Every structure is written in structure tokens, then in C-alpha cells.
Amino acid sequence: MHLGLENKVVLVTGGTKGIGRSITRGFLDEGSIVHFCSRTKADVEASEKQLAKDYPQAKAYGSTVDVADQTQLENWVTSCAEQNGRLDVVVANVSALAIEDTAESWRKAFETDLLGLHVLTQAAIPHLEKTGGNIVTISSVSGRDIDFTTPSPYGPAKAAVIHYTASLARKLAPKGVRANTCSPGNIYINDGVWGNVEKNMPELFKSQMDKNPMGRMGKAEEISDVVCFLASERASFVSGTNVCADGALCQGVQF
Ligand SMILES: NC(=O)c1ccc[n+]([C@@H]2O[C@H](COP(=O)([O-])OP(=O)(O)OC[C@H]3O[C@@H](n4cnc5c(N)ncnc54)[C@H](OP(=O)(O)O)[C@@H]3O)[C@@H](O)[C@H]2O)c1
């Protein structure tokens, strides 16, 4: 299937590690121009170097941005749009991964997952309206299941991401802009969240691994493929939906 993402200008938040790194590479594989960000300058520079090596013809630009900082985030969106004269896709991937049930954790989840999403999308929408672009947000199965992360702000924040994305889809449909969510299940990446759990909390790792009906966790590419499809013209009539990519981990029926 040809996705038609060549030369599309794509923003990915949190692109130096984990799922965001795979999403960045997924769009580069499709010939898109990708701008990614994270908070750690050294990681941004190392990622840019690695991408230049792995994709010599590709255009991949990293920036040091904290999505919880409104000014930094707005400036990043504006400068990427100005640099390319357009913006086609925005992927809101970052989460505070706030799984402690404390006031500080709730504050982080609000500022990063929710306010960060609001600021990112509001800055991007005027540009997306010009190109008929789209938004993909990354939620989690924790947004719909009472799982090992509860009680904490993580699940409520992820549920709110799905809700807000669907409401943006309704509002923006007449303007030709789509918005969708992808909700990953457990995604195993060596140097990622589950790789760390495997090393440092083997009992939690085993209990979660045992819950996966496919007998395995997902691969990062199994999320980036869904994201690239949702962002592509092949999904031109898909808006306001939430695609669970979880290997049937969730037990609730999705209607
Ligand atoms: N991994 C899973 O199994 C799983 C399952 C379901 C959903 N998800 C969702 O998938 C998304 C990515 O998770 P992940 O597991 O890939 O995380 P990860 O491996 O920890 O990577 C997170 C990335 O985001 C960056 N980042 C974190 N906070 C940031 C901020 N405030 N501003 C800018 N960049 C920031 C990190 O770099 P810096 O720290 O240097 O900023 C890093 O590049 C999240 O929304 C998560 O909820 C993950």
C-alpha cells in the first residue's frame, strides 16, 4: 500500500527514544521530512547524527523542547512550519508517564500530557488547515483499562487524550483536518520502559508479559506503522477514532 507521505512535513514530540524514535523512523522510511524534539540536548544531537547516518538522503531535524513549556513548544511548531513553508502531520507522542498518585504527579500529567497537547495542537492547527493535514495522538490501553498503573493520573490523562482528539476531529472535519489516536499496549524496547522493567522489576515484567494473549509484547514498529497509516491519505475517511494496537490485551469490547 502506498501511503503517499513523501515530502510531507511531520512533527513528532519525544522522538529520541522509545515509540517516538520509531515513529520518526517510520515517517523517514516513507520519505517524509521529520522534525522531532525531546528535552535532552545530547540525545537530540546523537539522534540527529544517527539518523543522518541511517538515512543519508533524509531530512530529519531535532530540537531541544520541553512540551510542558508553552513558549518553547509554540516557537518550535512555528519555526518548523516557517522553515518548510507548510505543516502536514503532528504526532503528539510525549507523556509524563506519571504513575504515582501524588499531587506532583497529577500536575506533571496535566502540564505534559494535556496542556502540552492543547498547546501543540492549537499552534499547529492554523498550518494544518492550509494543507488539509492531520493530528495523531498517542494514548495507551491504560486510558481504558484499570491496570497496574492505577490509581494514578496516567490512565485519566490518557483517557482525556482520546476524548480531546475525538473532539478536535469533530471540530476540524469541516476544515479538512483529521485527528486520530493510537493506543499502544505493552511495547517492548530494549532501552525503553519495558526493557527497564524487565531489568529492574522482573516480577512486574513477568506478570504483565503473562497478561498478553499473544504471549509477547508489541514492537515499536507495530505502533509506528499504525501511526503512519492514520497520518496518510489511505486513512482519508478515518477521523475521531482510537486504534488500539495491543495484541488483544484489553478485555473490554470496543464499539
Ligand atoms: N512503552 C509502552 O509500552 C507504551 C504503552 C502504551 C502507551 N505508551 C505511550 O507511548 C508514548 C511514548 O512512550 P515511550 O514508552 O516510548 O516513552 P520513552 O521511551 O520514555 O520515550 C519518551 C520520549 O519522549 C521524550 N520526552 C519525555 N518528556 C518530554 C517532554 N516533557 N518534552 C519533550 N520530550 C519529552 C523523551 O526524551 P527526554 O526524556 O530526553 O525529554 C523521549 O524521547 C507515551 O505517550 C506513552 O504513554 C507507551
The ligand as an ORCA input file, in Angstrom:
! r2SCAN-3c Opt
* xyz 0 1
  N       6.151      1.890     26.046
  C       4.933      1.379     26.166
  O       4.756      0.172     26.389
  C       3.732      2.272     25.995
  C       2.450      1.691     26.105
  C       1.329      2.487     25.920
  C       1.471      3.825     25.625
  N       2.716      4.367     25.536
  C       2.791      5.795     25.213
  O       3.722      5.997     24.169
  C       4.325      7.288     24.315
  C       5.834      7.137     24.316
  O       6.205      6.304     25.400
  P       7.617      5.559     25.424
  O       7.451      4.334     26.211
  O       8.164      5.456     24.057
  O       8.484      6.605     26.285
  P      10.057      6.744     26.437
  O      10.772      5.540     25.927
  O      10.280      7.165     27.841
  O      10.437      7.966     25.448
  C       9.879      9.205     25.699
  C      10.428     10.230     24.721
  O       9.775     11.482     24.976
  C      10.750     12.460     25.389
  N      10.104     13.314     26.385
  C       9.639     12.953     27.613
  N       9.094     14.014     28.229
  C       9.216     15.073     27.375
  C       8.840     16.437     27.440
  N       8.252     16.948     28.531
  N       9.084     17.229     26.375
  C       9.697     16.739     25.266
  N      10.080     15.444     25.150
  C       9.850     14.629     26.202
  C      11.927     11.636     25.899
  O      13.150     12.344     25.857
  P      13.634     13.266     27.108
  O      13.373     12.497     28.355
  O      15.079     13.500     26.819
  O      12.829     14.515     27.029
  C      11.914     10.503     24.891
  O      12.445     10.923     23.649
  C       3.766      7.873     25.606
  O       2.672      8.698     25.318
  C       3.295      6.637     26.368
  O       2.270      6.928     27.283
  C       3.851      3.629     25.728
*
